[in-house]
Amino acid sequence: MSVKLSVIIVSYKNIQVLTDCLGSIRQYNDIGDALEVIVSDNSPDNELFDTVKRSYDWIKIIKNKNDGFGAGNNRGVEISSGEILLFLNPDTVLVEPIFKFALDKFEEDSDLALFGVQLIKPDGSNNASFFMYDQYGILATLKEKYRRKKGKFIDKNMFICGADLFVRKESFDEAGRFDENIFMYKEEPDLIKRIKLHSTAKKVAFFGNKKIIHLEGGTESESASKKLTVLDRLLVSDRYYAKKWGLSYNKIVKSRIKYARFKKNIYSLLFKKQKSAEQKKIIQFLKSKLD
């Protein structure tokens, strides 16, 4: 049987997380040999690469220089065989069969270019599965959270979380693949915009009736320093993305400041002094990044 769907996982250290992901893929593989799994390893050492090579003879694995998430995925696509791609984070765990479902969806709708499913936390509650693009600030963020809670995905102004991107390979190629100038963050809205401009198939969808565990998402419990590190990376991508798509970088940063101020005030009202202090540091950091 020829390969129909290629799962591509960009890895960076943390072999245990990847092992759980690979185990769930094997457990819930409902298309047999029509599935191939490619691990694109961006780790700085060979531990993960050697472990996968030694223990998983059904996995294709390649070793890369760490040029970012998008570049790692592109390297995986270069050796893929499937007409459908699934870009899957290593910190995900399948909880049900999903591959035949994906193939059927693309077969049923020739205009479907990309879709995602409902990401959940280990306790079964919903995790962030999609976001609004090019809209920032208090109202936009609250509206985004409400729509995620209700599972109300709107194709025209929302993008699927990069933890699980099911993509028609033809559309991915027509769009120019991931922009390797983006090291991390903003890859999804950038790709989706180009799919809508250049792909023959243009529809982006969300199917909440299928679920995948995504372990990421505990940002409220992260340390303040970790949050600032993540925010710094995000702002680098914000700057590049804004220039590429004719947006105002300063406007994006100012909107982030307004939302951080809003959170700081809420935490103050709730007498959460530490959280309020963290938001104050974030506000100061954001202000330092204005042009």
C-alpha positions in Angstrom: 0.0 0.0 0.0 1.3 3.4 -0.9 1.7 6.2 1.7 -1.2 8.6 1.9 -0.5 10.5 5.1 2.8 11.7 6.4 3.1 12.7 10.1 6.0 15.2 10.6 7.2 15.8 14.2 9.9 18.4 14.8 11.7 17.3 18.0 14.0 19.2 20.4 15.4 17.1 23.2 12.9 15.6 25.7 12.8 12.0 24.5 10.1 10.9 27.0 7.6 13.3 25.6 8.3 12.2 22.0 8.1 8.5 23.1 4.6 9.1 24.5 3.6 10.8 21.2 5.0 8.0 19.0 3.4 5.3 21.1 0.0 6.9 20.7 0.4 7.2 17.0 1.2 3.5 16.7 -1.7 2.6 19.0 -4.3 4.6 17.0 -3.0 4.1 13.5 -6.1 3.2 11.6 -4.7 3.3 8.1 -1.8 0.8 8.4 1.0 1.1 5.9 -0.7 4.2 4.3 0.8 6.1 7.3 4.5 7.2 7.6 6.0 9.0 10.5 8.9 11.4 10.2 10.9 12.8 13.1 12.8 15.9 12.2 15.3 16.4 15.0 16.5 19.9 15.8 18.2 18.8 19.1 21.7 20.1 19.8 23.0 16.6 20.6 22.5 13.1 19.2 20.7 11.5 22.2 17.2 11.7 20.8 18.2 10.9 17.2 20.2 7.8 18.3 17.3 6.6 20.6 14.7 6.8 17.9 17.0 5.3 15.3 17.7 2.3 17.6 14.3 1.7 19.1 11.8 2.7 16.3 12.5 0.9 13.1 9.1 2.2 11.6 10.1 5.8 12.0 12.0 7.9 9.5 14.3 10.3 11.3 16.6 13.1 10.1 19.0 15.3 11.9 19.0 19.1 11.3 20.8 22.2 12.3 18.3 24.0 14.6 16.9 26.7 12.2 13.5 26.8 13.8 10.2 25.1 13.8 9.2 25.9 10.2 12.6 24.9 8.8 12.5 21.6 10.7 9.0 20.8 9.3 10.2 21.8 5.7 13.1 19.3 6.0 10.6 16.6 7.0 8.3 17.4 4.0 11.3 17.0 1.7 11.5 13.3 2.4 7.7 12.7 2.8 5.6 10.6 0.5 2.0 11.3 1.6 -0.5 13.6 -0.2 -1.7 14.7 3.2 0.6 16.1 5.9 0.1 16.2 9.6 2.5 18.6 11.4 2.3 17.3 14.9 4.0 18.6 18.0 6.0 16.1 20.1 4.1 17.1 23.2 0.9 15.7 21.9 -0.8 12.4 22.6 -3.5 10.8 20.4 -6.5 9.5 22.3 -8.5 8.1 19.3 -8.0 7.1 15.7 -7.8 10.1 13.5 -5.9 9.4 10.3 -8.7 7.8 8.3 -10.9 10.7 9.4 -8.4 13.2 8.0 -8.1 11.3 4.7 -11.8 11.2 4.3 -12.2 14.9 5.0 -9.8 15.9 2.3 -11.3 13.4 -0.1 -14.8 14.7 0.5 -13.9 18.4 0.0 -11.5 19.3 -2.7 -11.4 22.9 -1.5 -10.2 21.9 2.0 -6.5 22.9 2.3 -5.9 22.7 6.1 -7.7 21.8 9.3 -7.1 21.2 13.0 -9.0 19.3 15.7 -9.8 20.0 19.4 -6.7 20.1 21.5 -7.4 19.0 25.1 -5.4 19.0 28.4 -4.5 15.7 30.1 -7.6 16.2 32.4 -9.9 16.3 29.3 -10.6 20.0 29.4 -10.2 22.1 26.3 -6.8 23.5 25.4 -6.2 26.3 22.9 -6.9 25.0 19.4 -7.1 28.1 17.3 -6.5 31.9 17.5 -7.5 35.1 15.9 -4.8 36.7 13.6 -3.9 40.3 13.2 -6.2 41.3 16.1 -4.7 42.1 19.5 -5.6 43.9 22.7 -8.3 43.4 25.4 -11.5 42.9 23.4 -9.9 40.8 20.7 -8.2 38.5 23.3 -11.5 38.1 25.3 -13.4 37.4 22.1 -10.8 34.9 21.1 -11.0 33.1 24.5 -14.8 33.0 24.2 -14.8 31.5 20.7 -12.2 28.9 21.8 -14.4 27.9 24.8 -17.4 27.5 22.5 -15.5 25.9 19.7 -16.6 28.7 17.3 -13.9 28.7 14.6 -14.3 31.4 11.9 -12.2 30.8 8.8 -11.9 34.4 7.7 -10.0 35.7 10.8 -8.7 32.7 12.7 -5.9 30.2 12.4 -5.3 26.7 13.6 -2.7 26.1 16.4 0.5 24.7 15.0 0.4 21.7 17.4 -1.8 19.8 14.9 -1.9 21.1 11.3 -3.5 18.7 8.8 -2.5 20.1 5.4 -3.0 19.1 1.8 0.6 18.7 0.5 -0.3 20.4 -2.8 -1.6 23.4 -1.0 1.5 23.5 1.3 3.7 23.5 -1.8 1.6 26.1 -3.7 1.8 28.4 -0.6 5.6 28.1 -0.5 5.9 25.9 2.6 6.8 27.4 6.0 8.7 30.7 5.9 12.1 29.8 7.3 12.8 33.4 8.3 10.4 32.8 11.2 12.2 30.8 13.8 9.3 30.3 16.1 5.7 31.7 16.5 3.6 33.3 13.7 4.2 30.3 11.3 0.5 29.3 11.2 -1.1 32.6 10.3 1.7 33.3 7.8 1.2 29.9 6.1 -2.6 30.2 6.1 -2.5 33.7 4.6 -0.3 32.3 1.7 -2.6 29.3 1.3 -5.6 31.6 0.8 -3.6 33.7 -1.7 -1.8 31.0 -3.7 -3.4 27.5 -3.1 -6.0 26.0 -5.4 -7.7 24.7 -2.3 -8.3 27.6 0.1 -10.6 26.4 2.9 -9.3 26.2 6.5 -11.5 24.3 9.0 -11.8 23.1 12.6 -13.3 19.8 13.6 -14.1 19.8 17.3 -15.5 16.2 17.3 -12.0 14.8 17.2 -9.5 15.4 20.0 -5.7 15.2 20.7 -4.0 15.9 24.0 -1.6 18.8 23.9 0.5 19.1 27.0 1.5 22.7 26.5 -0.7 25.5 27.7 0.2 26.0 31.4 1.4 29.5 30.9 -0.1 30.8 34.1 2.2 28.6 36.1 5.3 29.5 34.3 7.9 31.6 35.9 8.1 35.3 35.1 11.5 34.8 33.5 10.2 32.0 31.2 7.3 34.2 30.2 9.7 37.0 29.2 11.9 34.6 27.2 8.8 33.4 25.3 7.6 36.9 24.8 11.0 38.1 23.5 10.9 35.3 20.8 7.3 36.2 20.0 8.2 39.9 19.5 11.0 39.0 17.0 8.4 37.1 15.0 5.9 40.0 15.4 8.4 42.4 13.9 9.1 40.2 10.9 5.5 39.3 10.3 4.3 42.9 10.6 6.8 44.0 8.0 6.0 41.2 5.7 2.2 41.7 5.8 2.1 45.6 6.0 1.1 45.8 9.6 2.3 48.1 12.4 4.7 46.4 14.8 4.3 49.2 17.3 0.6 48.9 17.2 0.9 45.1 18.0 3.2 45.8 20.9 1.0 48.6 22.3 -2.0 46.2 22.1 0.0 43.6 24.1 0.7 46.3 26.7 -3.0 47.1 27.0 -3.9 43.5 27.6 -1.0 43.1 30.1 -2.3 46.2 32.0 -5.8 44.7 32.0 -4.5 41.5 33.5 -2.4 43.4 36.1 -5.5 45.3 37.2 -7.5 42.1 37.5 -4.8 40.4 39.6 -4.6 43.5 41.8 -8.4 43.4 42.4 -8.1 39.7 43.3 -5.1 40.5 45.7 -2.8 38.3 43.7 0.3 40.4 44.3 2.8 38.1 42.7 0.8 37.8 39.5 0.3 41.5 39.4 4.0 42.1 39.8 4.7 39.7 36.9 2.4 41.6 34.6 4.1 44.8 35.6 7.5 43.3 34.5 5.9 42.2 31.3 4.5 45.8 30.7 8.0 47.3 31.3 9.6 44.7 29.0 7.1 45.4 26.2 7.6 49.1 26.5 11.4 48.6 26.1 10.6 46.8 22.7 8.8 49.7 21.1 10.5 51.4 18.2 
